[in-house]
Amino acid sequence: MSVNADLWKRREAAVPRGVASMHQRFFHEGANAHVTDAEGGEYIDFATGIAVCNTGHSHPRIVAAVKDQLDRFSHCSFQVTPYESYIALAEKLNARAPVAGDAKTIFLSTGAEALENAVKIARSATGRRGVITFQGGYHGRTLLTLAMTGKTQPYKAQFGPMPGDIFHTRFPIPYHGFGDDAAIEGLNALFASAIEPEAVAAIVLEPVLGEGGFYTASYDFFRALREICDRHGILLIADEVQSGFARTGELFAMDWVAREADVRPDMMTVAKAMAGGFPISGVIGRADLMDTPGPGGLGGTYGGSPLGCVAGLEVLDIIDEEDLCARARLIGSRIKERMRGLGLSCIGDVRGPGAMVAMELVKDGDPSRPDPELTKAIVAQGLSEGLLLLSCGIRGNVVRFLPALTMPDDVLEDGLDRIEKVVRAAAG
């Protein structure tokens, strides 16, 4: 029996089946854009741990910063004795996050924890109970964030009842024939039928749907949301857990929205790529809102891990000094150019800002006929060509590309050659 097969057998015996793994390969080592499995098999990584290693695997500067921190201390809990790296990282994010007005930041451990705390802060600040999110949005696996997540399978099935006062409306997806005007009409219908706007604390959305398929909310839609929020005293929260830290070609996806649409969120949630692979998350928001919970109302034992904080500081410097925002735009444009150039009728749409790229697969070029089977085949067959790929999408028919933003040009072109071979073979 092979090493991977043996480990998989042990995995099935020891780990609950609810913890799914897309590939039956066991990660052994990663260096920048390459991964080696337990048998020495090598892969070009277009998954990066689900958009976590934007700075590549084992970036030497991040490794050095964390090793130095380990030599001093690994944990003390910021709630017991604070430490400077937490403050320094908060200061940097406060200065750069495109929120409306002066900002403050709290650090936590996971993206779901960040969303939970954003809701707590919104309810504290407004005195209201309701939260509106969007179908296709993904916000986490805790019970509250499951309620906020807009996809039943595989996330919500069997786990109810869900927490109350969470409401869903449709996200605008023009490719599916549902545009901005219809989405705003749906939101107004929700106000009329399910919860009055005066009872809504926050509207929460991903600027680019992550698990939902990399559909991007338009500037017009953000303008309309901001006007509705301002008119009714509702807070606008941008979930940037997957889209943050240079992935979209700006530090945050909301930087595009702030510049092009003059719309800024009241709060943002961040995680994933902010520490290059070390667990940390955060809520960045208007200072007046962030200060509404009283002392002890926010926190967590591991929140703002010292290892995550020093790694996060290094990530911000790497993004700036290696110009990874520009690199994301270049990598993304190259992926889109190559995938669109295949000229296959099964490729219905190729989209996404920066290096957050999706390829939606359909039958005979028809947007109404998704092809999840072809999607699964491409992801599975990619392994034989030395590729780590991911799927996603409301209809399970999207291949998503999330390469390291430090991926060299020759590795990118090699990877795209392999992807083209896989897609052509799977498409027949």
C-alpha positions as CSV (number, residue, x, y, z in Angstrom):
1,M,0.0,0.0,0.0
2,S,1.3,3.5,-0.9
3,V,2.1,6.0,1.8
4,N,-0.8,8.2,0.8
5,A,-3.2,5.3,0.8
6,D,-2.0,4.1,4.2
7,L,-2.4,7.6,5.7
8,W,-5.9,7.8,4.1
9,K,-6.9,4.5,5.7
10,R,-5.7,5.8,9.1
11,R,-7.5,9.1,8.5
12,E,-10.8,7.3,7.9
13,A,-10.4,5.4,11.1
14,A,-9.4,8.4,13.2
15,V,-11.2,11.4,11.8
16,P,-14.9,12.0,11.4
17,R,-16.2,11.8,7.8
18,G,-17.7,15.3,8.2
19,V,-14.2,16.8,7.9
20,A,-13.9,16.4,4.2
21,S,-10.6,16.5,2.2
22,M,-10.8,17.3,-1.5
23,H,-7.6,15.3,-2.4
24,Q,-6.2,12.0,-1.1
25,R,-2.7,13.4,-1.0
26,F,-0.9,14.2,2.3
27,F,0.9,17.5,2.5
28,H,4.5,17.0,3.4
29,E,6.3,20.2,2.4
30,G,5.6,23.5,0.7
31,A,7.9,26.0,-0.9
32,N,6.4,29.1,-2.5
33,A,4.1,27.8,-5.2
34,H,5.1,24.1,-5.0
35,V,3.8,21.4,-2.7
36,T,5.3,17.9,-2.1
37,D,3.2,15.1,-0.8
38,A,4.1,12.2,1.6
39,E,5.4,10.1,-1.3
40,G,7.5,12.8,-2.8
41,G,4.9,13.8,-5.5
42,E,5.2,17.4,-6.6
43,Y,2.4,19.7,-7.4
44,I,1.9,23.3,-8.5
45,D,-0.5,24.8,-6.0
46,F,-3.5,26.7,-7.2
47,A,-5.3,26.3,-3.9
48,T,-2.9,27.9,-1.3
49,G,-4.8,26.3,1.6
50,I,-8.0,28.1,0.4
51,A,-6.5,31.5,-0.2
52,V,-4.3,31.5,2.9
53,C,-0.8,31.5,1.5
54,N,-0.9,34.6,-0.7
55,T,2.7,35.1,0.1
56,G,3.6,31.5,-0.9
57,H,4.4,28.5,1.3
58,S,7.1,29.1,4.0
59,H,8.1,32.6,3.0
60,P,11.5,32.9,4.6
61,R,10.7,36.3,6.2
62,I,7.5,35.0,7.8
63,V,9.3,31.9,9.0
64,A,12.1,34.0,10.5
65,A,9.7,36.4,12.3
66,V,7.7,33.5,13.8
67,K,10.9,31.7,14.9
68,D,12.1,34.8,16.6
69,Q,8.8,35.2,18.4
70,L,8.9,31.6,19.5
71,D,12.2,32.2,21.1
72,R,10.6,34.8,23.3
73,F,7.1,33.5,24.0
74,S,4.2,31.8,22.1
75,H,1.3,32.8,24.3
76,C,0.2,34.9,27.2
77,S,-3.3,36.0,26.2
78,F,-3.7,39.7,25.3
79,Q,-6.5,39.8,27.9
80,V,-4.0,39.1,30.6
81,T,-0.9,40.8,29.6
82,P,-0.9,42.7,26.3
83,Y,2.1,42.8,23.9
84,E,3.3,45.3,21.3
85,S,2.9,43.2,18.1
86,Y,-0.9,43.1,18.6
87,I,-1.0,46.9,18.8
88,A,1.4,47.4,15.9
89,L,-0.7,45.2,13.6
90,A,-3.9,46.9,14.6
91,E,-2.3,50.3,13.9
92,K,-1.2,49.2,10.5
93,L,-4.6,47.8,9.6
94,N,-6.5,50.8,11.1
95,A,-4.4,53.1,8.8
96,R,-5.1,51.1,5.6
97,A,-8.5,49.6,5.9
98,P,-11.1,51.5,3.8
99,V,-13.6,51.9,6.6
100,A,-15.6,55.1,7.1
101,G,-13.6,57.2,9.6
102,D,-11.1,56.5,12.3
103,A,-10.7,52.7,12.9
104,K,-10.0,50.2,15.6
105,T,-9.3,46.5,15.3
106,I,-9.8,43.4,17.5
107,F,-7.9,40.2,16.7
108,L,-9.4,36.7,17.0
109,S,-8.5,33.2,15.7
110,T,-10.7,32.2,12.8
111,G,-12.8,33.9,10.1
112,A,-16.0,32.5,11.7
113,E,-15.0,34.1,15.0
114,A,-14.5,37.4,13.3
115,L,-18.0,37.3,11.8
116,E,-19.5,36.4,15.2
117,N,-17.8,39.3,16.8
118,A,-18.8,41.7,14.0
119,V,-22.4,40.8,14.6
120,K,-22.0,41.3,18.4
121,I,-20.5,44.7,17.8
122,A,-23.2,45.7,15.3
123,R,-26.0,44.6,17.7
124,S,-24.3,46.5,20.6
125,A,-23.8,49.6,18.5
126,T,-27.3,49.7,17.1
127,G,-29.5,48.1,19.7
128,R,-31.0,46.0,16.9
129,R,-31.3,42.3,16.4
130,G,-31.5,41.6,12.6
131,V,-28.7,40.6,10.3
132,I,-29.1,40.3,6.5
133,T,-26.8,38.2,4.4
134,F,-26.9,36.8,0.9
135,Q,-27.6,33.5,-0.8
136,G,-24.3,31.9,-1.9
137,G,-22.4,33.8,0.7
138,Y,-20.1,31.8,3.1
139,H,-19.3,33.1,6.6
140,G,-18.3,30.1,8.7
141,R,-19.2,26.9,10.4
142,T,-20.2,28.0,13.9
143,L,-24.0,28.0,14.5
144,L,-24.3,31.8,14.0
145,T,-22.2,31.9,11.0
146,L,-23.9,28.8,9.6
147,A,-27.1,30.7,9.9
148,M,-25.5,33.6,8.0
149,T,-24.1,31.3,5.3
150,G,-26.3,31.1,2.2
151,K,-25.8,27.5,1.1
152,T,-27.5,24.5,2.7
153,Q,-25.3,21.6,1.3
154,P,-22.9,20.6,2.7
155,Y,-22.8,23.2,5.4
156,K,-26.2,23.6,7.1
157,A,-27.9,20.3,6.6
158,Q,-28.7,18.3,9.8
159,F,-27.4,21.1,12.1
160,G,-30.6,23.1,12.8
161,P,-32.3,24.8,14.3
162,M,-30.3,27.8,13.4
163,P,-30.0,31.0,15.5
164,G,-32.9,33.4,14.8
165,D,-33.0,37.0,13.3
166,I,-30.8,36.0,10.4
167,F,-32.3,36.7,7.0
168,H,-31.2,35.9,3.4
169,T,-31.7,37.6,0.1
170,R,-30.3,36.9,-3.4
171,F,-26.9,38.2,-4.4
172,P,-26.8,39.8,-7.9
173,I,-25.4,37.4,-10.5
174,P,-26.0,38.8,-14.0
175,Y,-24.5,35.6,-15.5
176,H,-27.5,33.8,-14.0
177,G,-29.9,36.4,-15.2
178,F,-30.3,38.1,-11.8
179,G,-29.0,41.7,-11.8
180,D,-28.6,44.6,-9.4
181,D,-32.1,46.0,-9.8
182,A,-33.7,42.6,-9.0
183,A,-31.4,42.1,-6.0
184,I,-32.4,45.5,-4.6
185,E,-36.1,44.6,-5.2
186,G,-35.5,41.4,-3.3
187,L,-34.0,43.3,-0.4
188,N,-36.9,45.6,-0.2
189,A,-39.3,42.6,-0.4
190,L,-37.5,41.2,2.6
191,F,-38.1,44.4,4.5
192,A,-41.7,44.2,3.6
193,S,-42.2,40.5,4.5
194,A,-39.7,39.3,7.1
195,I,-38.1,42.2,9.1
196,E,-38.6,45.9,9.1
197,P,-35.4,47.9,8.3
198,E,-35.5,49.7,11.6
199,A,-34.9,46.3,13.3
200,V,-31.8,45.4,11.2
201,A,-28.4,45.9,12.8
202,A,-26.3,45.0,9.7
203,I,-26.1,43.9,6.2
204,V,-23.2,41.5,5.7
205,L,-21.7,40.5,2.3
206,E,-18.6,39.3,0.6
207,P,-17.5,41.9,-2.0
208,V,-16.6,38.8,-4.0
209,L,-18.5,35.6,-3.2
210,G,-15.9,33.1,-2.1
211,E,-17.4,29.6,-1.8
212,G,-20.3,30.9,-3.8
213,G,-18.3,31.1,-7.0
214,F,-16.3,34.4,-7.2
215,Y,-19.1,36.6,-8.4
216,T,-18.3,40.3,-7.7
217,A,-20.8,42.8,-6.4
218,S,-20.9,45.8,-8.8
219,Y,-20.1,49.4,-7.8
220,D,-23.8,50.3,-8.5
221,F,-24.9,47.6,-6.1
222,F,-22.7,48.9,-3.4
223,R,-23.9,52.4,-3.9
224,A,-27.5,51.2,-3.6
225,L,-26.7,49.2,-0.4
226,R,-24.9,52.1,1.2
227,E,-27.8,54.4,0.5
228,I,-30.3,51.9,2.0
229,C,-28.0,51.4,5.0
230,D,-27.6,55.2,5.6
231,R,-31.3,55.8,5.2
232,H,-32.3,53.2,7.8
233,G,-29.4,53.3,10.2
234,I,-28.1,49.9,9.2
235,L,-24.4,49.0,9.4
236,L,-22.6,47.7,6.2
237,I,-20.1,44.9,7.0
238,A,-17.8,43.6,4.3
239,D,-16.6,40.0,4.8
240,E,-13.0,40.1,3.3
241,V,-11.9,36.8,4.9
242,Q,-11.1,35.3,1.4
243,S,-10.7,38.4,-0.7
244,G,-8.3,40.3,1.5
245,F,-4.5,40.9,1.5
246,A,-3.8,41.5,-2.1
247,R,-5.8,38.6,-3.5
248,T,-8.0,40.9,-5.7
249,G,-5.2,43.2,-6.8
250,E,-5.6,45.7,-4.0
251,L,-4.9,45.1,-0.3
252,F,-8.7,44.7,0.2
253,A,-11.5,44.3,-2.4
254,M,-13.2,47.2,-0.7
255,D,-10.3,49.4,-1.8
256,W,-11.7,49.1,-5.3
257,V,-15.2,50.0,-4.1
258,A,-14.0,52.9,-2.0
259,R,-12.1,54.4,-4.9
260,E,-14.5,53.7,-7.8
261,A,-17.9,54.0,-6.0
262,D,-17.0,56.2,-3.0
263,V,-18.5,53.5,-0.7
264,R,-16.9,52.4,2.5
265,P,-18.0,49.7,4.9
266,D,-18.6,50.4,8.6
267,M,-16.8,47.2,9.5
268,M,-14.7,44.5,7.8
269,T,-13.8,41.0,8.8
270,V,-10.4,39.6,7.8
271,A,-8.6,36.3,8.2
272,K,-7.0,33.6,5.9
273,A,-4.1,35.3,4.2
274,M,-3.4,38.0,6.8
275,A,-0.6,35.9,8.5
276,G,0.7,33.7,5.7
277,G,-0.6,30.5,7.2
278,F,-0.7,31.2,10.9
279,P,-4.2,31.4,12.6
280,I,-5.4,34.9,13.2
281,S,-8.5,36.9,12.2
282,G,-9.8,40.3,12.9
283,V,-12.7,42.8,12.9
284,I,-11.7,46.3,11.7
285,G,-14.3,49.0,12.1
286,R,-15.2,52.5,12.8
287,A,-13.8,53.4,16.2
288,D,-17.1,54.7,17.6
289,L,-18.8,51.3,16.8
290,M,-15.9,49.2,18.0
291,D,-15.9,50.9,21.4
292,T,-19.6,50.2,22.1
293,P,-19.2,46.8,23.8
294,G,-17.9,47.2,27.4
295,P,-14.7,45.9,28.8
296,G,-14.8,42.1,28.8
297,G,-17.5,42.0,26.1
298,L,-15.0,41.0,23.4
299,G,-12.1,38.7,23.4
300,G,-10.9,35.1,23.4
301,T,-8.1,33.1,24.9
302,Y,-6.1,32.8,21.7
303,G,-7.3,35.9,20.0
304,G,-4.5,37.8,18.4
305,S,-1.9,35.1,18.8
306,P,1.6,36.6,19.2
307,L,2.8,34.2,16.3
308,G,-0.1,35.4,14.1
309,C,0.6,39.1,14.9
310,V,4.3,39.0,14.0
311,A,3.5,37.0,10.9
312,G,0.7,39.5,10.0
313,L,3.2,42.4,10.3
314,E,5.6,40.6,8.0
315,V,2.8,39.9,5.4
316,L,1.9,43.5,5.1
317,D,5.5,44.5,4.5
318,I,6.0,41.7,1.9
319,I,2.8,42.8,0.1
320,D,4.2,46.3,-0.2
321,E,7.9,45.5,-0.8
322,E,7.2,42.8,-3.4
323,D,4.3,44.7,-4.9
324,L,2.0,41.8,-4.6
325,C,-1.1,43.8,-5.5
326,A,0.3,44.4,-9.0
327,R,1.5,40.9,-9.1
328,A,-2.0,39.6,-8.4
329,R,-3.4,41.7,-11.3
330,L,-0.8,40.3,-13.6
331,I,-1.3,36.7,-12.6
332,G,-5.0,37.0,-12.7
333,S,-5.0,38.6,-16.2
334,R,-2.8,35.8,-17.5
335,I,-5.0,33.1,-16.1
336,K,-8.1,34.7,-17.5
337,E,-6.5,35.2,-20.9
338,R,-5.4,31.5,-21.1
339,M,-8.7,30.1,-20.0
340,R,-10.8,32.3,-22.3
341,G,-8.4,31.5,-25.1
342,L,-9.3,27.8,-24.9
343,G,-12.4,28.5,-26.9
344,L,-14.4,25.6,-25.4
345,S,-18.2,25.7,-25.2
346,C,-18.0,24.1,-21.7
347,I,-16.3,27.2,-20.3
348,G,-19.3,29.5,-19.8
349,D,-17.6,32.3,-17.9
350,V,-14.1,33.3,-16.7
351,R,-14.1,36.1,-14.1
352,G,-12.7,37.5,-10.9
353,P,-10.6,40.5,-9.7
354,G,-6.9,40.1,-9.4
355,A,-5.7,36.6,-8.8
356,M,-9.1,35.5,-7.5
357,V,-10.2,33.8,-10.7
358,A,-13.1,31.5,-11.4
359,M,-13.9,29.3,-14.5
360,E,-17.6,28.4,-14.6
361,L,-18.4,25.2,-16.5
362,V,-21.7,24.7,-18.3
363,K,-23.1,22.4,-21.0
364,D,-23.0,23.7,-24.6
365,G,-22.3,27.3,-23.4
366,D,-25.7,27.5,-21.7
367,P,-25.6,29.4,-18.4
368,S,-28.7,27.6,-17.2
369,R,-27.1,24.2,-17.5
370,P,-24.3,23.9,-15.0
371,D,-21.8,21.0,-15.3
372,P,-20.7,20.0,-11.8
373,E,-19.6,16.6,-13.1
374,L,-17.1,18.1,-15.5
375,T,-15.9,20.4,-12.7
376,K,-15.2,17.4,-10.4
377,A,-13.4,15.6,-13.2
378,I,-11.1,18.5,-13.9
379,V,-10.2,19.0,-10.2
380,A,-9.6,15.2,-9.8
381,Q,-7.6,14.8,-13.0
382,G,-5.5,17.8,-12.1
383,L,-3.6,15.6,-9.6
384,S,-2.3,13.3,-12.3
385,E,-0.8,16.4,-14.0
386,G,0.7,17.7,-10.7
387,L,-1.9,20.3,-10.0
388,L,-3.8,21.2,-6.8
389,L,-7.1,22.7,-7.8
390,L,-10.3,23.6,-6.0
391,S,-13.9,23.8,-6.9
392,C,-16.7,26.0,-5.5
393,G,-19.9,27.6,-6.6
394,I,-23.6,27.8,-5.8
395,R,-24.2,25.1,-8.3
396,G,-20.9,23.2,-7.8
397,N,-19.7,24.0,-11.3
398,V,-16.8,26.5,-10.7
399,V,-13.1,25.8,-10.7
400,R,-11.4,28.5,-8.7
401,F,-7.8,29.6,-9.1
402,L,-6.0,30.9,-6.0
403,P,-2.3,30.8,-6.7
404,A,0.4,32.3,-4.5
405,L,1.0,35.9,-5.5
406,T,4.7,35.1,-5.3
407,M,4.4,32.4,-8.0
408,P,7.2,32.9,-10.6
409,D,6.3,33.5,-14.3
410,D,7.7,30.2,-15.5
411,V,5.8,28.2,-12.8
412,L,2.6,30.0,-13.7
413,E,3.0,29.2,-17.4
414,D,3.9,25.6,-16.6
415,G,0.8,25.4,-14.4
416,L,-1.5,26.9,-17.1
417,D,-0.1,24.5,-19.7
418,R,-1.0,21.6,-17.4
419,I,-4.5,23.1,-16.7
420,E,-5.2,23.5,-20.4
421,K,-4.2,19.8,-21.0
422,V,-6.5,18.7,-18.1
423,V,-9.5,20.8,-19.2
424,R,-9.2,19.7,-22.9
425,A,-9.0,16.1,-21.9
426,A,-11.9,16.2,-19.4
427,A,-14.1,18.2,-21.9
428,G,-13.5,15.5,-24.5
